[in-house]
Amino acid sequence: MPVDRSIDKRRETADVDRMAKRMGKYTLVVATAQRARDLRERSSRALVPSAGSFITRALTELGQGSVKVVRKRED
């Protein structure tokens, strides 16, 4: 039975759009990049997944709320 991946892609796009509206595009990009970099640094050196999987995982964690974005206060 073939799997329709287009539904998953549309749902992921909708989730990213909703997060971008909630926190702003720039904040979403920076938070995702920082979390993906953190995941890459903490990953096992023996099993190196592709960079895309780190970004996907970072976006998923941000979307689920398991990772919070804390903004720095400017004094």
DSSP file (Angstrom, degrees, kcal/mol; ACC not computed):
  #  RESIDUE AA STRUCTURE BP1 BP2  ACC     N-H-->O    O-->H-N    N-H-->O    O-->H-N    TCO  KAPPA ALPHA  PHI   PSI    X-CA   Y-CA   Z-CA
    1    1 A M              0   0    0      0, 0.0     2,-0.1     0, 0.0     0, 0.0   0.000 360.0 360.0 360.0 121.7    0.0    0.0    0.0
    2    2 A P        -     0   0    0      0, 0.0     2,-0.5     0, 0.0     0, 0.0  -0.367 360.0-132.2 -70.3 146.8    1.6    3.3   -1.0
    3    3 A V        -     0   0    0     -2,-0.1     2,-1.1     3,-0.0     3,-0.1  -0.861  10.3-134.7-102.4 130.9    2.1    6.0    1.6
    4    4 A D    >>  +     0   0    0     -2,-0.5     3,-0.6     1,-0.2     4,-0.6  -0.727  25.9 176.1 -87.5  99.3    1.0    9.6    0.8
    5    5 A R  H 3>  +     0   0    0     -2,-1.1     4,-2.2     1,-0.2    -1,-0.2   0.661  67.5  77.9 -77.2 -16.9    3.9   11.7    2.0
    6    6 A S  H 3> S+     0   0    0      1,-0.2     4,-2.2     2,-0.2    -1,-0.2   0.834  90.2  55.2 -64.5 -31.1    2.3   14.9    0.7
    7    7 A I  H <> S+     0   0    0     -3,-0.6     4,-2.1     2,-0.2    -1,-0.2   0.916 108.2  48.2 -66.9 -42.2   -0.1   15.0    3.7
    8    8 A D  H  X S+     0   0    0     -4,-0.6     4,-2.5     1,-0.2    -2,-0.2   0.906 111.3  50.6 -62.9 -42.0    2.9   14.9    6.1
    9    9 A K  H  X S+     0   0    0     -4,-2.2     4,-2.5     1,-0.2    -2,-0.2   0.903 110.2  49.3 -64.0 -41.7    4.7   17.6    4.2
   10   10 A R  H  X S+     0   0    0     -4,-2.2     4,-2.3     2,-0.2    -1,-0.2   0.898 111.7  48.9 -64.5 -39.9    1.6   19.9    4.3
   11   11 A R  H  X S+     0   0    0     -4,-2.1     4,-2.3     2,-0.2    -2,-0.2   0.913 111.7  48.9 -66.6 -42.1    1.2   19.3    8.0
   12   12 A E  H  X S+     0   0    0     -4,-2.5     4,-2.4     2,-0.2    -2,-0.2   0.904 111.5  50.0 -62.7 -41.4    4.9   20.1    8.7
   13   13 A T  H  X S+     0   0    0     -4,-2.5     4,-2.6     1,-0.2    -2,-0.2   0.909 110.3  49.8 -63.3 -42.0    4.6   23.3    6.6
   14   14 A A  H  X S+     0   0    0     -4,-2.3     4,-2.3     2,-0.2    -2,-0.2   0.896 110.6  50.4 -63.7 -39.9    1.5   24.3    8.5
   15   15 A D  H  X S+     0   0    0     -4,-2.3     4,-2.3     2,-0.2    -2,-0.2   0.916 111.7  47.1 -63.8 -43.5    3.3   23.7   11.8
   16   16 A V  H  X S+     0   0    0     -4,-2.4     4,-2.5     2,-0.2    -2,-0.2   0.909 112.1  50.4 -65.1 -42.0    6.3   25.8   10.7
   17   17 A D  H  X S+     0   0    0     -4,-2.6     4,-2.0     2,-0.2    -2,-0.2   0.907 110.7  49.4 -61.8 -41.5    4.1   28.6    9.5
   18   18 A R  H  X S+     0   0    0     -4,-2.3     4,-1.9     1,-0.2    -2,-0.2   0.905 112.0  47.7 -65.7 -41.4    2.2   28.6   12.8
   19   19 A M  H  X S+     0   0    0     -4,-2.3     4,-2.7     2,-0.2     5,-0.4   0.892 109.8  53.6 -66.1 -38.6    5.4   28.7   14.8
   20   20 A A  H  X S+     0   0    0     -4,-2.5     4,-1.9     1,-0.2    -2,-0.2   0.888 110.5  46.7 -63.9 -38.8    6.7   31.5   12.6
   21   21 A K  H  < S+     0   0    0     -4,-2.0    -1,-0.2     2,-0.2    -2,-0.2   0.875 114.3  48.7 -68.5 -36.2    3.6   33.6   13.2
   22   22 A R  H  < S+     0   0    0     -4,-1.9    -2,-0.2    -5,-0.2    -1,-0.2   0.917 131.8  12.4 -71.6 -44.4    3.8   32.9   17.0
   23   23 A M  H  < S-     0   0    0     -4,-2.7     4,-0.3    -5,-0.1    -3,-0.2   0.523 111.9 -99.9-114.6  -7.4    7.5   33.7   17.5
   24   24 A G     X  -     0   0    0     -4,-1.9     4,-2.2    -5,-0.4     5,-0.2   0.145  28.2 -97.6  96.1 144.7    8.6   35.5   14.3
   25   25 A K  H  > S+     0   0    0      1,-0.2     4,-2.5     2,-0.2     5,-0.2   0.915 120.7  49.5 -63.0 -45.4   10.5   34.1   11.4
   26   26 A Y  H  > S+     0   0    0      1,-0.2     4,-2.5     2,-0.2     5,-0.2   0.926 112.3  47.7 -62.9 -45.0   13.9   35.4   12.5
   27   27 A T  H  > S+     0   0    0     -4,-0.3     4,-2.8     1,-0.2     5,-0.2   0.900 111.8  50.9 -62.3 -41.5   13.5   34.0   16.0
   28   28 A L  H  X S+     0   0    0     -4,-2.2     4,-2.4     2,-0.2    -1,-0.2   0.916 111.6  47.1 -62.7 -44.0   12.4   30.6   14.6
   29   29 A V  H  X S+     0   0    0     -4,-2.5     4,-2.4     2,-0.2    -2,-0.2   0.929 115.5  44.5 -64.5 -45.7   15.3   30.4   12.3
   30   30 A V  H  X S+     0   0    0     -4,-2.5     4,-2.6     2,-0.2     5,-0.2   0.922 114.8  48.1 -67.0 -43.8   17.9   31.4   15.0
   31   31 A A  H  X S+     0   0    0     -4,-2.8     4,-2.4    -5,-0.2     5,-0.2   0.905 113.2  48.3 -63.7 -41.4   16.3   29.1   17.6
   32   32 A T  H  X S+     0   0    0     -4,-2.4     4,-2.7    -5,-0.2     5,-0.2   0.922 112.5  48.4 -64.8 -44.1   16.2   26.1   15.1
   33   33 A A  H  X S+     0   0    0     -4,-2.4     4,-2.3    -5,-0.2    -2,-0.2   0.914 112.7  47.8 -63.5 -43.2   19.8   26.7   14.1
   34   34 A Q  H  X S+     0   0    0     -4,-2.6     4,-2.2     2,-0.2    -1,-0.2   0.915 114.4  45.8 -65.4 -42.0   21.1   26.9   17.7
   35   35 A R  H  X S+     0   0    0     -4,-2.4     4,-2.7     2,-0.2    -2,-0.2   0.909 112.6  50.3 -68.3 -41.0   19.2   23.8   18.7
   36   36 A A  H  X S+     0   0    0     -4,-2.7     4,-2.3     2,-0.2    -2,-0.2   0.901 111.0  49.7 -62.5 -40.4   20.3   21.8   15.7
   37   37 A R  H  X S+     0   0    0     -4,-2.3     4,-2.3    -5,-0.2    -1,-0.2   0.911 110.9  49.8 -63.7 -42.1   23.9   22.9   16.4
   38   38 A D  H  X S+     0   0    0     -4,-2.2     4,-1.7     1,-0.2    -2,-0.2   0.913 110.9  49.2 -62.7 -43.4   23.5   21.7   20.0
   39   39 A L  H  X S+     0   0    0     -4,-2.7     4,-0.9     1,-0.2    -2,-0.2   0.902 110.7  50.8 -62.0 -41.3   22.1   18.4   18.9
   40   40 A R  H >< S+     0   0    0     -4,-2.3     3,-0.5     1,-0.2    -2,-0.2   0.909 110.3  48.8 -63.3 -42.8   25.0   17.9   16.4
   41   41 A E  H 3< S+     0   0    0     -4,-2.3    -1,-0.2     1,-0.2    -2,-0.2   0.824 115.0  44.8 -67.8 -31.1   27.6   18.7   19.1
   42   42 A R  H 3< S+     0   0    0     -4,-1.7    -1,-0.2    -5,-0.2    -2,-0.2   0.544  92.7 106.1 -89.7  -8.1   26.0   16.2   21.6
   43   43 A S  S << S-     0   0    0     -4,-0.9     2,-0.2    -3,-0.5     5,-0.1  -0.265  84.2 -90.9 -72.9 159.8   25.5   13.4   19.0
   44   44 A S        -     0   0    0      3,-0.2     3,-0.1     1,-0.1    -1,-0.1  -0.484  26.9-142.6 -67.4 134.4   27.6   10.3   19.0
   45   45 A R  S    S+     0   0    0     -2,-0.2     3,-0.2     1,-0.2    -1,-0.1   0.756  97.7  61.7 -71.7 -23.2   30.5   10.7   16.7
   46   46 A A  S    S+     0   0    0      1,-0.2     2,-0.7     2,-0.0    -1,-0.2   0.890 108.0  41.9 -71.1 -38.8   30.2    7.1   15.5
   47   47 A L  S    S-     0   0    0     -3,-0.1    -1,-0.2     2,-0.0    -3,-0.2  -0.887  73.4-176.6-112.9 101.1   26.8    7.6   14.0
   48   48 A V        -     0   0    0     -2,-0.7     3,-0.1    -3,-0.2    -3,-0.1  -0.839   9.7-160.2-102.4 102.3   26.6   10.9   12.2
   49   49 A P        -     0   0    0      0, 0.0    -6,-0.0     0, 0.0     5,-0.0  -0.262  33.9 -83.8 -72.9 168.5   23.1   11.6   10.9
   50   50 A S    >>  -     0   0    0      1,-0.1     4,-0.9     3,-0.0     3,-0.7  -0.282  36.0-113.0 -69.8 159.4   22.6   14.1    8.1
   51   51 A A  H 3> S+     0   0    0      1,-0.2     4,-1.8     2,-0.2     3,-0.3   0.829 114.5  63.7 -62.2 -32.3   22.3   17.8    8.9
   52   52 A G  H 3> S+     0   0    0      1,-0.2     4,-2.6     2,-0.2    -1,-0.2   0.841  96.6  56.2 -62.6 -33.9   18.6   17.7    7.8
   53   53 A S  H <> S+     0   0    0     -3,-0.7     4,-2.3     2,-0.2    -1,-0.2   0.855 105.3  51.6 -69.4 -32.4   17.7   15.3   10.6
   54   54 A F  H  X S+     0   0    0     -4,-0.9     4,-2.5    -3,-0.3    -1,-0.2   0.909 111.8  46.8 -66.7 -41.5   19.1   17.7   13.2
   55   55 A I  H  X S+     0   0    0     -4,-1.8     4,-2.6     2,-0.2     5,-0.2   0.919 112.7  49.4 -66.3 -43.5   17.0   20.6   11.7
   56   56 A T  H  X S+     0   0    0     -4,-2.6     4,-2.4     1,-0.2    -2,-0.2   0.926 113.0  46.9 -61.5 -44.8   13.9   18.4   11.6
   57   57 A R  H  X S+     0   0    0     -4,-2.3     4,-2.6     2,-0.2    -2,-0.2   0.906 111.5  51.2 -64.8 -41.0   14.4   17.3   15.2
   58   58 A A  H  X S+     0   0    0     -4,-2.5     4,-2.3     2,-0.2    -2,-0.2   0.925 111.8  46.8 -62.4 -44.9   15.0   20.8   16.3
   59   59 A L  H  X S+     0   0    0     -4,-2.6     4,-2.6     2,-0.2    -1,-0.2   0.896 112.0  51.3 -63.2 -40.1   11.8   22.1   14.6
   60   60 A T  H  X S+     0   0    0     -4,-2.4     4,-2.3    -5,-0.2     6,-0.2   0.927 110.6  48.0 -62.8 -45.2    9.9   19.2   16.1
   61   61 A E  H  X>S+     0   0    0     -4,-2.6     5,-1.4     1,-0.2     6,-1.2   0.897 113.0  48.1 -63.8 -40.5   11.1   19.9   19.6
   62   62 A L  H  <5S+     0   0    0     -4,-2.3     3,-0.3     1,-0.2    -1,-0.2   0.910 112.5  49.2 -65.1 -42.1   10.3   23.6   19.2
   63   63 A G  H  <5S+     0   0    0     -4,-2.6    -2,-0.2     1,-0.2    -1,-0.2   0.863 111.8  47.6 -66.0 -37.0    6.8   22.8   17.9
   64   64 A Q  H  <5S-     0   0    0     -4,-2.3    -1,-0.2    -5,-0.2    -2,-0.2   0.642 110.6-121.2 -78.9 -15.5    6.1   20.4   20.7
   65   65 A G  T  <5S+     0   0    0     -4,-1.0    -3,-0.2    -3,-0.3    -4,-0.1   0.573  78.5 123.2  85.8   8.8    7.2   22.8   23.3
   66   66 A S  S   <S+     0   0    0     -5,-1.4     2,-0.4    -6,-0.2    -4,-0.2   0.674  76.4  45.9 -76.5 -15.1    9.9   20.5   24.7
   67   67 A V  S    S-     0   0    0     -6,-1.2     2,-0.3    -9,-0.1    -2,-0.2  -0.998  82.2-152.6-125.4 128.1   12.5   23.2   24.0
   68   68 A K        -     0   0    0     -2,-0.4     2,-0.6    -3,-0.0    -6,-0.1  -0.749  11.3-132.1-102.2 147.5   11.6   26.8   25.0
   69   69 A V        -     0   0    0     -2,-0.3     2,-0.6    -7,-0.1   -41,-0.0  -0.881  22.7-167.1 -96.9 120.1   12.9   30.0   23.3
   70   70 A V        -     0   0    0     -2,-0.6     2,-0.3     0, 0.0    -2,-0.0  -0.941  10.3-145.7-111.2 121.1   14.2   32.4   26.0
   71   71 A R        -     0   0    0     -2,-0.6     2,-0.2     1,-0.1    -2,-0.0  -0.664  17.2-120.2 -87.8 139.9   14.8   35.9   24.8
   72   72 A K        -     0   0    0     -2,-0.3     2,-0.4     1,-0.1    -1,-0.1  -0.540  24.2-125.7 -75.9 140.2   17.6   37.9   26.2
   73   73 A R        -     0   0    0     -2,-0.2     2,-0.6     2,-0.0    -1,-0.1  -0.709  17.2-136.9 -84.9 135.3   16.7   41.2   28.0
   74   74 A E              0   0    0     -2,-0.4    -1,-0.0     1,-0.1     0, 0.0  -0.822 360.0 360.0 -92.7 127.2   18.5   44.2   26.7
   75   75 A D              0   0    0     -2,-0.6    -1,-0.1     0, 0.0    -2,-0.0   0.447 360.0 360.0 -88.5 360.0   19.6   46.5   29.5
